[in-house]
């Protein structure tokens, strides 16, 4: 995992784990890798991992079974809501960036329609 210097590492780890949960790599109710495993895999301090996991626990996205490990919430509505929140954030950022570039939503629709019709992606912006 490559880290962005402009954002705290624990936030990046937090977001990484959120994505793993949202995409089903860490399924509902399943154990996630331990602090030690994540620390070794991501090559960062275990305290940083612990901080990210604590944030996830505070939001009830994961829960702890003492002495056993951390598990993904079994609340499927919570995970669905997590995905919806992530989608809202992504689309909001996308739309804001389009506005900065002066691109309208109708132009984006046209591009997507062309892509759907089989137009080579290299021709989409010309």
NORJOLIN-V507527 format. One record per backbone hydrogen bond with DSSP energy under -1.0 kcal/mol. CO is the residue of the C=O (numbers start at 1). NH is the residue of the N-H. If there is no record, write none. Layout:
# NORJOLIN-V507527
co->[CO & CO]
nh->[NH & NH]
This chain:
# NORJOLIN-V507527
co->[4 & 8 & 9 & 10 & 11 & 12 & 13 & 14 & 15 & 16 & 17 & 18 & 19 & 20 & 20 & 21 & 27 & 30 & 34 & 35 & 36 & 37 & 38 & 39 & 39 & 45 & 46 & 47 & 48 & 49 & 50 & 51 & 52 & 53 & 54 & 55 & 56 & 57 & 61 & 63 & 65 & 65 & 69 & 70 & 71 & 74 & 75 & 76 & 77 & 78 & 79 & 80 & 81 & 82 & 83 & 84 & 85 & 86 & 87 & 88 & 89 & 90 & 91 & 92 & 93 & 94 & 95 & 96 & 97 & 98 & 99 & 104 & 105 & 106 & 107 & 108 & 109 & 110 & 111 & 112 & 113 & 114 & 115 & 120 & 121 & 123]
nh->[7 & 12 & 13 & 14 & 15 & 16 & 17 & 18 & 19 & 20 & 21 & 22 & 23 & 25 & 26 & 24 & 30 & 72 & 38 & 39 & 40 & 41 & 42 & 43 & 44 & 49 & 50 & 51 & 52 & 53 & 54 & 55 & 56 & 57 & 58 & 59 & 61 & 60 & 73 & 71 & 68 & 69 & 65 & 32 & 63 & 76 & 79 & 80 & 81 & 82 & 83 & 84 & 85 & 86 & 87 & 88 & 89 & 90 & 91 & 92 & 93 & 94 & 95 & 96 & 97 & 98 & 99 & 100 & 101 & 103 & 102 & 108 & 109 & 110 & 111 & 112 & 113 & 114 & 115 & 116 & 117 & 119 & 118 & 123 & 124 & 126]
